[in-house]
Amino acid sequence: MSDFLLEIGLEEVPARMIAAAEAELGKRVSELLKRERLMSNGAKVATYSTPRRLAVLAEGVQAKQADTEKVVMGPSWKIAFKDAEPTAAGEAFAKKAGVEVSDLKKIETSKGEYVGASVKLTGRTASEILIAELPKEVLGLYWAKNMYWRAAKPERFVRPVRWVAAMIDSSVVPLEIAGIAAGNTSRGHRVLSGDKPVVIDTAKSYVEALRAAFVVVDVAERRQIIRKTLDAATRTVAGARWREDEALVETVTHLTEWPTVILGNFERKYLDLPEEVLVTVMRDHQKYFAVEDAEGKLAPHFLAVLNTQADDEGAAIIRHGNARVLRARFADARFFWDVDQKTPLAKRMESLKNVTFQKELGSYYWKCEQNLAVANALATIVRGADAPFDEAALFKAVELAKTDLTTELVKEFTELQGVIGGLYARAQGLDEKVAQAIYDQYSPASAEGAIPSTVEGQLLGIADRIQTIVAMFGIGNAPTGSKDPFALRRAANAIVKILAESGLPLTLSDVINASSVSDAGKAQVNEFFRERLQFYLKDVRGFAYDVVNAVLAVGADDVRDAVARAEALTAVRGSEDFAAVSAACKRIKNILRQAEEKGFRPDPPKLGQLALEAIDLWDRSKEIGPQISKLSEQRAYREALALIATLRPTVDQFFDKVMVLDPDEKVRSANLGLIDEVLRNFSTIADFSEIVTA
């Protein structure tokens, strides 16, 4: 067995694009090797990346395809042979197939008798296949943004290809990608290694060859190095710890090839600014990690991950430079904070008329008016359900929610929109409920994020998002395929998550109807939210696809109720009795469909028309039906499903003894009416026929 290495050397790739490209390249190479029968049993494929390279190392690759034999079909037997003698057509086919006429075989097919020949195919070498196929796979990688870099050449890539290494064991695979011929050399760290080529003796020595040139190609190893060095640097400050930030760890991992960490300091006076501002400046603008004390409060230090290795003197210079840049950023933030306080949020409302929300819809002043109307409709429902909240605080928060768009601090740090509004509301002495609602209005920002902490914030967040969704749908800007320029899916995901994880007495219909959705557009918006609920149940909460389908099949307007039913269904689906009942429901559905196709009509069952086993099923279903309804009303779905599972013996006996589609029309209609009623009565929690059983 052999080892195969591919490395694509590039100009620096944006950090956010690297992980997906690395995974896709590994998948493409693996599938190519499998498709061409070059992967041996136990073969392993590893992927590597840095800002300047994507690489794949496959161990256990066949040097050559195994020879194979396949049957080639020719003309019909009558055309190839006449009176047991080959015709010109038969001889021509034998010649084309490379076999003797005597080797031709008669093959029976659904279309009749045809002539065939067994042809031996000589396997190609791995090198031949890779030369022919691999460049297409590499250039087929998906990138959010591509570029041309060779005049009058068709290929596009995220960045210019600068070198290619392709090897089977110690031999170069002489393929070519974007005009670059593959070799056995790579490039090391741009500063620490210089321009001297890095010679790779064998494919398997790739990782260590690059390490000797100050490049750690293994992403997991770089990530671990960064975490350990962050820990080590922080330990030099008594009682301190670096503030965990998984997203920033990933970013700096993909920004570096040889990571090291330095600890820097800034003046304590800047700690007077809100932590949100300081952390955003450090994280989003400088890629620095914040440091906190033992009580979790921000400390006057920062951690910078470098892509180099410096001695003490060099580290001091870098530390000083980083601190100087950070100090300037903090000074700007303080200046903007002070300037913004001169104009209270309430006096900024008029300025929103000059801030465009969407060119076809209007300004943010218009947006706030629309949000207020939606919030009022939602508040009416919540008020009627006796859910406690401060109505005045809600409406004031909705009114002021977008005013921070006119502040200098948000213009400089756009990612703090909403957060700044909440901080300013608090600093200007507004009601804490108003401030918190404004602060939380964009939460959750992701599937993992927390929902707003107050009812006022939850209602503001829902009102703002549903108004945006309906307005955008109304002007034809609904998401299509992978395109969602206005992040409407994310907005809908947040609404579903808030409804699922809060105590709000709102359904999806309540939310949609509170907006100005037209009758014509309501069906499209409803379907959009059904897809988002499906995403939440399956991808966020992790329910199995068949459980999700079963729950959605009977309706899921109440999101919390849908979650409760999915939880109960997941808990009982492993039971043999429940699995049997699910299989029976699927059988009933199929029988009813067949009956409909044949024109058979179900009638209300009558005792005189039912067999004893059918009567037993009818009696048992009537006995437990009210109990199941009561348990469902209490959302005690697990208990209700367990009770449904007790039907198994009765259902089994029914199908063992009763011919549902009886020749007698009256008996058949009664049987169909019975199973139709049973199916409807016990499918209010979920459509059990959707459950996949072994």
VOSEVO-492589 format. One line per 4 residues: number of its first residue (from 1); their letters; for each residue x, y, z of C-alpha. Coordinates in Angstrom, 2 decimals. Example, Ala and Ser with C-alpha at 12.3 -4.5 7.8 and 13.67 -1.06 7.14 Angstrom:
% VOSEVO-492589
1) AS) 12.30/-4.50/7.80 | 13.67/-1.06/7.14
END
This chain:
% VOSEVO-492589
1) MSDF) 0.00/0.00/0.00 | 1.07/3.57/-0.67 | 0.56/7.02/0.83 | -0.70/9.89/-1.26
5) LLEI) -0.11/13.57/-0.48 | -1.69/16.63/-2.06 | -0.90/20.16/-0.95 | -2.26/23.30/-2.62
9) GLEE) -0.18/26.36/-1.77 | -2.00/29.70/-1.84 | -1.84/33.35/-0.98 | -3.39/33.94/2.47
13) VPAR) -6.99/32.65/2.57 | -9.58/34.41/4.79 | -9.82/32.53/8.08 | -13.61/32.10/7.88
17) MIAA) -13.34/30.09/4.64 | -10.60/27.63/5.52 | -12.34/24.97/7.63 | -15.12/24.29/5.10
21) AEAE) -12.66/24.16/2.20 | -10.37/21.75/4.08 | -13.30/19.42/4.79 | -14.58/19.60/1.22
25) LGKR) -11.17/18.87/-0.29 | -10.78/15.85/1.99 | -14.22/14.60/0.96 | -13.53/15.08/-2.74
29) VSEL) -10.20/13.24/-2.59 | -11.73/10.39/-0.55 | -14.63/9.99/-2.95 | -12.31/10.07/-5.95
33) LKRE) -10.10/7.33/-4.50 | -13.14/5.21/-3.59 | -14.81/5.76/-6.94 | -11.67/4.68/-8.77
37) RLMS) -11.15/1.64/-6.53 | -7.89/2.94/-5.10 | -8.83/2.85/-1.40 | -7.79/-0.27/0.46
41) NGAK) -9.54/-1.64/3.53 | -8.48/0.35/6.57 | -7.31/3.32/4.49 | -7.18/6.66/6.34
45) VATY) -7.56/10.17/4.98 | -6.32/13.14/7.01 | -6.74/16.81/6.10 | -4.58/19.79/7.03
49) STPR) -4.73/23.53/6.49 | -3.12/26.85/7.31 | -3.79/30.31/5.89 | -1.43/29.44/3.01
53) RLAV) -2.31/25.84/2.22 | -4.86/23.04/1.99 | -3.56/19.48/2.20 | -4.78/15.89/2.16
57) LAEG) -2.76/12.82/3.20 | -4.30/9.45/2.29 | -2.70/6.33/3.76 | -3.42/2.88/2.32
61) VQAK) -3.83/3.85/-1.33 | -3.58/1.21/-4.05 | -0.78/1.90/-6.53 | -2.97/0.52/-9.30
65) QADT) -6.58/-0.44/-9.86 | -7.29/-4.15/-9.84 | -8.11/-5.62/-13.23 | -11.82/-6.18/-13.69
69) EKVV) -14.16/-7.96/-16.00 | -17.48/-6.70/-17.26 | -20.14/-7.82/-19.70 | -20.54/-5.61/-22.77
73) MGPS) -23.93/-5.78/-24.48 | -24.20/-5.94/-28.25 | -27.00/-6.25/-30.82 | -29.91/-8.63/-30.48
77) WKIA) -29.09/-12.33/-30.89 | -31.17/-12.55/-34.06 | -29.09/-9.80/-35.69 | -25.73/-11.16/-34.50
81) FKDA) -26.42/-14.77/-35.49 | -28.42/-16.34/-38.28 | -28.83/-20.09/-38.55 | -26.25/-20.45/-35.72
85) EPTA) -23.68/-18.63/-37.84 | -22.31/-15.17/-36.95 | -23.45/-12.33/-39.16 | -21.36/-9.33/-40.13
89) AGEA) -22.91/-7.50/-37.17 | -21.88/-10.28/-34.79 | -18.31/-10.37/-36.09 | -18.06/-6.58/-35.87
93) FAKK) -19.22/-6.63/-32.26 | -16.71/-9.37/-31.34 | -13.90/-7.37/-32.94 | -14.94/-4.21/-31.11
97) AGVE) -15.11/-6.09/-27.80 | -11.71/-7.69/-28.44 | -12.91/-11.28/-28.17 | -13.35/-14.27/-30.47
101) VSDL) -16.78/-14.85/-32.00 | -16.89/-18.19/-30.18 | -16.68/-16.28/-26.86 | -19.91/-14.37/-27.45
105) KKIE) -22.79/-15.24/-25.11 | -26.55/-15.20/-25.36 | -27.99/-12.96/-22.63 | -31.64/-12.93/-21.64
109) TSKG) -33.04/-9.44/-20.89 | -36.49/-8.00/-20.33 | -36.38/-6.85/-23.94 | -35.40/-10.22/-25.37
113) EYVG) -32.21/-12.11/-26.24 | -29.06/-10.11/-26.85 | -25.44/-10.94/-27.54 | -22.83/-10.11/-24.93
117) ASVK) -19.13/-10.48/-24.28 | -17.04/-10.64/-21.12 | -14.34/-7.99/-21.45 | -11.28/-7.74/-19.24
121) LTGR) -10.44/-4.20/-18.18 | -6.86/-3.50/-17.21 | -6.69/-1.28/-14.16 | -5.09/2.13/-14.45
125) TASE) -2.33/3.30/-12.14 | -3.15/5.69/-9.33 | -0.87/8.26/-10.92 | -2.76/8.14/-14.22
129) ILIA) -6.09/8.59/-12.49 | -4.91/11.42/-10.25 | -3.35/13.31/-13.16 | -6.60/13.12/-15.09
133) ELPK) -9.17/13.64/-12.32 | -7.69/15.49/-9.36 | -7.26/18.98/-10.90 | -11.02/19.07/-11.63
137) EVLG) -11.80/18.18/-8.03 | -9.51/20.89/-6.65 | -10.79/23.61/-8.94 | -14.37/22.51/-8.16
141) LYWA) -14.08/23.53/-4.51 | -16.81/25.91/-3.37 | -15.70/29.36/-2.21 | -18.00/32.19/-1.17
145) KNMY) -15.82/34.49/-3.26 | -13.56/33.55/-6.15 | -11.05/35.44/-8.27 | -9.28/35.23/-11.62
149) WRAA) -5.53/35.75/-11.40 | -4.15/34.47/-14.70 | -4.82/36.62/-17.74 | -7.10/34.95/-20.30
153) KPER) -7.33/31.76/-18.20 | -10.68/30.32/-17.09 | -9.94/28.96/-13.63 | -11.15/30.80/-10.56
157) FVRP) -10.11/30.20/-6.98 | -10.30/31.96/-3.65 | -6.67/33.10/-3.95 | -3.89/32.53/-6.52
161) VRWV) -2.36/29.04/-6.48 | 1.38/29.42/-5.88 | 2.64/25.84/-5.58 | 1.40/22.26/-5.67
165) AAMI) 2.91/19.21/-3.99 | 1.58/15.81/-5.11 | 3.31/12.57/-4.19 | 2.73/8.86/-3.97
169) DSSV) 5.23/7.72/-1.38 | 8.48/9.36/-2.60 | 7.46/9.80/-6.23 | 5.98/12.98/-7.66
173) VPLE) 2.58/12.71/-9.35 | 3.10/14.99/-12.37 | -0.29/16.64/-12.37 | -0.95/20.32/-13.03
177) IAGI) -3.38/22.66/-11.29 | -4.04/26.17/-12.60 | -0.83/26.14/-14.60 | 1.31/25.04/-11.65
181) AAGN) 3.14/21.72/-12.09 | 3.21/19.54/-8.99 | 6.49/18.73/-7.30 | 7.84/17.47/-3.99
185) TSRG) 8.45/20.87/-2.40 | 6.39/23.13/-0.19 | 6.92/26.49/1.52 | 7.56/27.06/5.18
189) HRVL) 6.66/29.98/7.43 | 6.91/33.19/5.43 | 9.11/34.92/8.04 | 10.70/32.21/10.17
193) SGDK) 11.58/29.90/7.27 | 12.09/32.35/4.43 | 11.82/31.57/0.73 | 13.85/28.37/0.76
197) PVVI) 11.72/25.46/-0.58 | 10.83/22.73/1.88 | 11.66/19.36/0.37 | 9.21/16.56/1.23
201) DTAK) 11.05/13.25/1.05 | 7.95/11.06/1.30 | 4.24/11.71/1.54 | 4.19/10.40/5.09
205) SYVE) 6.92/12.81/6.21 | 4.80/15.83/5.23 | 3.72/16.93/8.71 | 7.22/16.76/10.20
209) ALRA) 8.85/18.36/7.15 | 6.58/21.39/7.55 | 7.07/21.48/11.31 | 10.82/21.80/10.72
213) AFVV) 9.97/24.85/8.60 | 7.91/26.44/11.42 | 4.50/25.39/10.13 | 2.04/23.32/12.20
217) VDVA) -0.28/21.99/9.51 | -2.58/20.04/11.85 | -5.45/22.36/12.80 | -6.31/20.45/15.99
221) ERRQ) -2.69/20.64/17.11 | -2.54/24.39/16.46 | -5.76/24.87/18.39 | -4.34/22.94/21.35
225) IIRK) -1.08/24.91/21.23 | -3.04/28.17/21.33 | -5.14/27.08/24.29 | -2.11/25.88/26.24
229) TLDA) -0.11/29.04/25.56 | -3.10/31.22/26.49 | -3.25/29.32/29.80 | 0.49/29.67/30.35
233) ATRT) 0.53/33.41/29.62 | -2.46/34.05/31.88 | -0.86/32.21/34.78 | 1.71/35.00/35.05
237) VAGA) -1.08/37.20/36.50 | -2.24/36.05/39.92 | -5.87/34.91/40.00 | -6.47/35.75/36.31
241) RWRE) -7.96/33.63/33.54 | -8.56/34.30/29.88 | -12.17/34.74/28.92 | -13.32/31.67/26.98
245) DEAL) -14.23/32.54/23.38 | -14.54/29.48/21.13 | -15.23/31.52/18.00 | -12.10/33.62/18.52
249) VETV) -10.01/30.50/19.19 | -11.16/29.14/15.81 | -10.38/32.42/14.08 | -6.83/32.74/15.36
253) THLT) -6.23/29.03/14.71 | -6.94/29.68/11.03 | -4.89/32.90/11.03 | -1.65/31.30/12.17
257) EWPT) 0.90/28.70/11.13 | 3.26/28.91/14.11 | 1.22/30.38/16.98 | 2.64/32.01/20.08
261) VILG) 0.97/34.22/22.69 | 1.95/37.44/24.44 | 0.29/39.10/27.42 | -0.19/42.86/27.25
265) NFER) -1.63/45.51/29.55 | -3.75/48.63/29.28 | -4.59/51.43/31.69 | -7.21/50.78/34.37
269) KYLD) -9.00/54.01/33.52 | -10.51/52.33/30.48 | -12.30/49.84/32.71 | -14.85/52.62/33.31
273) LPEE) -16.22/51.83/29.86 | -18.78/49.00/29.62 | -17.24/45.55/29.30 | -19.22/44.94/26.12
277) VLVT) -17.39/47.80/24.41 | -13.94/46.81/25.66 | -14.36/43.13/24.77 | -15.72/43.97/21.31
281) VMRD) -12.75/46.22/20.59 | -10.33/43.51/21.70 | -12.06/40.56/20.05 | -13.61/41.89/16.84
285) HQKY) -11.14/44.59/15.94 | -7.82/43.29/17.22 | -8.41/39.53/17.64 | -7.24/39.80/21.28
289) FAVE) -8.54/37.68/24.13 | -9.90/39.45/27.20 | -8.60/38.60/30.65 | -10.76/38.49/33.77
293) DAEG) -10.06/38.27/37.48 | -11.16/35.56/39.89 | -14.60/37.21/40.21 | -15.16/37.25/36.45
297) KLAP) -14.63/41.00/36.07 | -12.55/42.37/33.23 | -8.87/42.89/34.11 | -6.56/45.47/32.47
301) HFLA) -4.77/42.87/30.33 | -5.11/41.31/26.91 | -3.73/38.26/25.14 | -2.60/38.43/21.52
305) VLNT) -1.96/35.31/19.43 | 0.99/35.90/17.10 | 1.97/34.08/13.94 | 5.66/34.23/14.70
309) QADD) 8.28/33.43/17.30 | 10.05/36.30/18.98 | 12.79/36.64/21.58 | 12.26/38.73/24.70
313) EGAA) 13.30/41.95/23.00 | 11.09/41.29/19.98 | 8.16/40.28/22.19 | 8.49/43.54/24.15
317) IIRH) 8.34/45.56/20.93 | 5.28/43.64/19.70 | 3.59/43.96/23.08 | 4.17/47.70/23.13
321) GNAR) 2.83/48.11/19.59 | -0.29/46.06/20.28 | -0.99/47.97/23.49 | -0.59/51.28/21.65
325) VLRA) -3.13/50.28/18.99 | -5.56/49.00/21.63 | -5.16/52.18/23.67 | -6.08/54.26/20.64
329) RFAD) -9.16/52.13/20.02 | -10.26/52.47/23.63 | -9.71/56.24/23.51 | -11.93/56.44/20.42
333) ARFF) -14.61/54.41/22.18 | -14.48/56.71/25.24 | -14.73/59.80/23.01 | -17.74/58.41/21.14
337) WDVD) -19.40/57.39/24.40 | -19.06/60.91/25.83 | -20.26/62.58/22.63 | -23.28/60.29/22.32
341) QKTP) -24.46/61.06/25.85 | -25.11/64.69/24.88 | -28.16/63.57/22.87 | -30.64/61.36/24.75
345) LAKR) -32.14/58.41/22.87 | -35.61/59.98/22.89 | -34.29/62.99/20.92 | -32.78/60.70/18.29
349) MESL) -36.14/59.41/17.04 | -36.48/62.13/14.40 | -33.01/61.30/13.04 | -34.19/57.78/12.19
353) KNVT) -36.14/59.29/9.27 | -32.76/59.74/7.59 | -31.60/56.15/8.18 | -32.81/53.74/5.48
357) FQKE) -34.16/50.38/6.59 | -34.83/49.11/3.06 | -35.08/51.30/-0.03 | -38.43/49.83/-1.14
361) LGSY) -39.95/49.95/2.33 | -38.77/53.05/4.12 | -36.66/54.40/6.96 | -35.99/53.06/10.42
365) YWKC) -38.55/55.58/11.68 | -41.11/53.72/9.55 | -39.71/50.43/10.84 | -40.22/51.48/14.47
369) EQNL) -43.83/52.49/13.74 | -44.48/49.10/12.16 | -42.80/47.28/15.06 | -44.99/49.20/17.49
373) AVAN) -48.16/48.03/15.74 | -46.97/44.38/15.84 | -45.89/44.67/19.48 | -49.32/46.08/20.38
377) ALAT) -51.05/43.11/18.73 | -48.79/40.63/20.52 | -49.24/42.45/23.84 | -53.03/42.14/23.49
381) IVRG) -52.74/38.34/23.25 | -50.27/38.07/26.12 | -52.32/40.44/28.26 | -55.40/38.31/27.65
385) ADAP) -53.51/35.23/28.85 | -52.67/36.99/32.14 | -48.93/36.74/31.51 | -47.27/39.47/33.60
389) FDEA) -45.22/42.11/31.78 | -44.81/45.90/31.78 | -46.74/47.17/28.76 | -45.45/50.74/29.04
393) ALFK) -41.84/49.52/29.21 | -42.40/47.30/26.16 | -43.77/50.12/24.00 | -41.04/52.53/25.10
397) AVEL) -38.39/49.90/24.28 | -39.91/49.29/20.83 | -40.01/53.04/20.19 | -36.33/53.56/21.11
401) AKTD) -34.91/50.23/19.97 | -33.28/51.53/16.78 | -32.17/54.96/17.96 | -28.62/53.78/18.68
405) LTTE) -28.15/53.52/14.90 | -27.64/57.28/14.97 | -24.88/57.13/17.63 | -21.19/57.51/16.87
409) LVKE) -20.29/54.41/18.88 | -22.55/52.14/16.80 | -21.27/53.74/13.58 | -17.76/52.75/14.69
413) FTEL) -18.68/49.37/16.22 | -21.70/48.19/14.19 | -21.67/44.78/15.85 | -22.79/46.47/19.10
417) QGVI) -26.12/47.65/17.67 | -28.83/47.11/20.27 | -26.32/46.48/23.03 | -25.25/50.14/22.88
421) GGLY) -28.89/51.24/22.90 | -29.48/49.25/26.07 | -26.34/50.60/27.73 | -27.26/54.17/26.80
425) ARAQ) -30.83/53.72/28.07 | -29.42/52.54/31.39 | -26.85/55.35/31.55 | -29.56/57.93/30.80
429) GLDE) -31.75/56.73/33.66 | -34.53/55.03/31.70 | -36.52/52.19/33.27 | -34.35/49.08/33.65
433) KVAQ) -36.98/46.99/31.84 | -36.71/49.34/28.87 | -32.91/49.20/28.90 | -32.78/45.41/29.18
437) AIYD) -35.32/44.89/26.40 | -33.34/47.12/24.01 | -30.10/45.42/25.05 | -31.52/41.94/24.33
441) QYSP) -33.45/42.74/21.14 | -31.06/40.83/18.84 | -30.81/37.79/21.11 | -30.46/34.98/20.30
445) ASAE) -27.92/35.71/17.58 | -27.42/31.99/16.89 | -28.95/28.60/17.61 | -26.72/28.30/20.67
449) GAIP) -27.44/31.80/22.04 | -29.68/32.63/24.99 | -33.11/34.17/24.41 | -33.91/37.64/25.88
453) STVE) -34.05/37.52/29.65 | -37.33/39.48/30.04 | -40.82/39.20/28.58 | -40.48/42.76/27.24
457) GQLL) -37.26/41.81/25.43 | -38.82/38.63/24.05 | -41.82/40.52/22.64 | -39.60/43.25/21.17
461) GIAD) -37.37/40.64/19.54 | -40.34/38.79/18.05 | -42.11/41.95/16.85 | -38.99/43.31/15.15
465) RIQT) -38.18/40.04/13.39 | -41.68/39.09/12.20 | -42.23/42.59/10.83 | -38.97/42.32/8.86
469) IVAM) -39.82/38.85/7.55 | -43.34/39.75/6.41 | -42.23/43.05/4.87 | -39.41/41.37/2.94
473) FGIG) -41.67/38.57/1.74 | -44.15/41.22/0.65 | -41.67/42.81/-1.78 | -40.40/39.49/-3.13
477) NAPT) -37.27/39.14/-1.01 | -37.99/35.69/0.45 | -34.91/33.44/0.81 | -34.23/31.20/-2.17
481) GSKD) -31.92/28.19/-2.07 | -28.73/29.12/-0.29 | -29.37/32.84/-0.81 | -30.69/34.76/2.17
485) PFAL) -29.18/38.27/1.95 | -31.47/39.71/4.61 | -30.87/36.84/7.10 | -34.58/36.04/7.27
489) RRAA) -33.94/32.39/8.17 | -31.87/33.50/11.14 | -34.66/35.87/12.20 | -37.27/33.11/11.97
493) NAIV) -34.98/30.69/13.83 | -34.77/33.21/16.65 | -38.57/33.59/16.82 | -39.02/29.81/17.00
497) KILA) -36.34/29.53/19.69 | -37.94/32.30/21.78 | -41.37/30.66/21.53 | -39.89/27.27/22.44
501) ESGL) -37.78/28.40/25.38 | -39.84/31.20/26.94 | -43.14/31.15/28.77 | -44.91/33.35/26.22
505) PLTL) -48.49/32.16/25.52 | -48.02/32.68/21.78 | -48.29/30.34/18.82 | -46.71/30.74/15.40
509) SDVI) -50.13/31.78/14.06 | -50.40/34.46/16.75 | -47.04/35.87/15.71 | -47.76/35.78/11.99
513) NASS) -51.26/37.24/12.37 | -49.93/40.08/14.52 | -47.98/41.30/11.50 | -49.39/42.98/8.41
517) VSDA) -49.13/39.82/6.33 | -51.52/39.71/3.41 | -53.93/36.83/2.86 | -52.02/35.99/-0.33
521) GKAQ) -48.67/35.88/1.45 | -49.78/34.07/4.61 | -49.41/30.57/3.16 | -45.83/31.28/2.08
525) VNEF) -44.90/32.70/5.49 | -46.58/29.75/7.26 | -44.58/27.27/5.19 | -41.40/29.24/5.87
529) FRER) -41.94/28.96/9.63 | -42.80/25.28/9.35 | -39.36/24.75/7.78 | -37.72/26.76/10.56
533) LQFY) -39.55/24.74/13.23 | -38.39/21.56/11.52 | -34.82/22.92/11.63 | -35.16/23.77/15.33
537) LKDV) -36.50/20.36/16.30 | -34.03/18.38/14.21 | -30.81/20.43/14.12 | -31.00/22.45/17.34
541) RGFA) -32.81/20.05/19.68 | -31.46/16.91/18.00 | -34.69/14.94/17.57 | -34.61/12.14/14.98
545) YDVV) -35.96/13.04/11.56 | -38.86/10.56/11.75 | -39.90/11.90/15.16 | -39.89/15.43/13.75
549) NAVL) -41.92/14.33/10.72 | -44.40/12.54/12.95 | -44.93/15.62/15.13 | -45.19/18.08/12.25
553) AVGA) -47.58/15.82/10.33 | -50.39/16.53/12.83 | -49.64/20.25/13.12 | -47.24/22.20/15.28
557) DDVR) -48.52/25.73/15.67 | -47.68/25.72/19.38 | -43.89/25.41/19.40 | -43.52/24.41/23.06
561) DAVA) -46.22/21.80/22.60 | -44.37/20.43/19.54 | -41.20/20.12/21.61 | -43.08/18.33/24.40
565) RAEA) -44.59/15.85/21.93 | -41.21/15.21/20.30 | -39.65/14.59/23.72 | -42.38/12.13/24.67
569) LTAV) -42.21/10.33/21.33 | -38.43/10.02/21.62 | -38.78/8.56/25.13 | -41.21/5.77/24.13
573) RGSE) -40.20/4.93/20.56 | -37.79/2.21/21.76 | -40.63/0.26/23.36 | -41.56/-2.92/21.47
577) DFAA) -45.25/-2.33/22.11 | -45.12/1.23/20.80 | -43.08/0.16/17.76 | -45.75/-2.45/17.01
581) VSAA) -48.54/0.14/17.31 | -46.58/2.49/15.02 | -46.23/-0.29/12.46 | -49.97/-0.96/12.76
585) CKRI) -50.75/2.72/12.13 | -48.64/2.59/9.00 | -50.53/-0.55/7.94 | -53.88/1.14/8.59
589) KNIL) -52.84/4.14/6.51 | -51.84/1.90/3.62 | -55.10/-0.05/3.79 | -57.16/3.16/3.80
593) RQAE) -55.19/4.47/0.82 | -55.72/1.21/-1.10 | -59.42/1.29/-0.24 | -59.74/4.85/-1.52
597) EKGF) -58.00/3.92/-4.77 | -60.48/1.07/-5.25 | -63.44/3.29/-4.44 | -64.23/1.55/-1.13
601) RPDP) -65.95/3.83/1.36 | -65.58/3.69/5.17 | -68.84/3.85/7.14 | -69.40/4.36/10.87
605) PKLG) -68.95/0.90/12.41 | -71.98/-1.01/13.65 | -71.78/-3.90/16.10 | -73.70/-6.31/13.90
609) QLAL) -71.22/-5.83/11.05 | -68.02/-6.31/13.07 | -66.15/-9.48/13.97 | -65.46/-10.20/17.64
613) EAID) -61.84/-9.03/17.33 | -62.99/-5.81/15.66 | -65.46/-5.20/18.49 | -62.64/-5.73/21.00
617) LWDR) -60.57/-3.05/19.21 | -63.54/-0.69/19.14 | -64.30/-1.20/22.82 | -60.67/-0.83/23.87
621) SKEI) -60.18/2.35/21.86 | -63.34/3.87/23.34 | -62.18/2.90/26.81 | -58.78/4.58/26.66
625) GPQI) -59.72/7.42/24.28 | -61.00/9.84/26.97 | -57.99/9.09/29.17 | -55.61/9.90/26.31
629) SKLS) -57.50/13.14/25.57 | -57.24/14.21/29.21 | -53.52/13.41/29.37 | -52.95/15.32/26.12
633) EQRA) -54.74/18.37/27.51 | -52.32/18.25/30.46 | -49.39/17.79/28.03 | -48.63/14.50/29.78
637) YREA) -47.69/13.08/26.41 | -45.36/10.36/27.63 | -48.12/8.86/29.74 | -50.57/9.20/26.84
641) LALI) -48.21/7.42/24.45 | -47.57/4.68/26.99 | -51.34/4.17/27.22 | -51.64/4.01/23.41
645) ATLR) -48.93/1.33/23.40 | -51.21/-0.88/25.51 | -53.36/-1.30/22.39 | -50.77/-3.65/20.91
649) PTVD) -52.37/-7.01/21.85 | -55.79/-5.85/20.66 | -54.41/-4.46/17.41 | -52.34/-7.60/16.78
653) QFFD) -55.37/-9.82/17.35 | -57.47/-7.64/15.03 | -55.05/-7.95/12.11 | -54.49/-11.67/12.76
657) KVMV) -58.21/-12.53/12.66 | -59.94/-9.87/10.57 | -59.83/-9.40/6.81 | -60.29/-5.64/6.66
661) LDPD) -61.14/-5.54/2.94 | -63.83/-8.17/3.33 | -65.72/-9.19/0.14 | -68.96/-8.23/1.89
665) EKVR) -69.40/-4.51/1.23 | -71.13/-3.71/4.54 | -68.53/-5.58/6.60 | -65.70/-4.01/4.63
669) SANL) -67.13/-0.50/5.04 | -67.57/-1.07/8.78 | -64.00/-2.36/9.13 | -62.66/0.64/7.21
673) GLID) -64.72/2.99/9.35 | -63.35/1.36/12.50 | -59.66/1.60/11.58 | -60.16/5.14/10.24
677) EVLR) -61.65/6.19/13.58 | -58.89/4.46/15.56 | -56.20/6.12/13.46 | -57.72/9.59/13.86
681) NFST) -58.33/9.23/17.59 | -54.80/8.15/18.39 | -52.87/10.32/15.93 | -53.48/13.67/17.61
685) IADF) -50.08/13.65/19.33 | -48.12/12.52/16.29 | -48.55/10.61/13.06 | -47.18/7.27/14.25
689) SEIV) -46.98/5.95/10.71 | -44.01/8.27/10.18 | -41.94/6.45/12.81 | -39.33/4.19/11.26
693) TA) -39.44/0.74/12.85 | -36.94/-2.08/12.44
END
